């Protein structure tokens, strides 16, 4: 990793790979979204326990998928505005390839 350019918002930690320091607002927003999604998933579990009708369960699963997609869109926008932009400003164009690879994975 020596000589590798790093953006200040994405720091390297050996035990977990890269990390990102987020503002309190960004952190709270993302955590609140995840907690709502977690609640939705628990709701689906309850529906199964109560023998809910298949289509009702599938509608709730679709809602969870939409919520996860929305979470990813917010996270991606924050990533582009911070990490990607900062890396490009510092001359690290490799971040563009990383972004393209990420978008390809997200579009599967």
C-alpha positions, 0 to 999 in steps of 0.5 A, a space after each residue: 500500500 506504500 505510495 497509494 493515494 488515499 482520500 481523507 474520508 476513506 482511511 485504511 485500517 488493516 483489520 477491516 480494509 478501508 473505512 470512511 469517517 461520516 458526519 453525524 448527520 450522514 451517519 444518523 440518516 443511514 442508520 435510521 434507514 437501516 433500522 427501518 429496513 430491519 423493522 420491515 424484515 422483522 415484519 415479514 418474519 411475523 407475517 410468515 409466523 402468522 401464515 400471511 397470504 403469499 402475495 401480501 408477503 411478496 409485497 412487503 419483500 418488494 418494499 424492503 428491496 425498494 428501501 435497500 435500493 434507496 439506501 444504496 442510492 444515498 450511500 452512492 451519492 455520498 461516496 461520489 460527492 466525497 471519496 470519488 471527488 476528493 480522489 480525482 482532485 488529488 489525481 487518483 484516477 484509479 477511483 474512476 475504475 473502482 466506481 465503474 466496477 461498483 456500478 457494474 456490480 450494483 446493476 446485476 
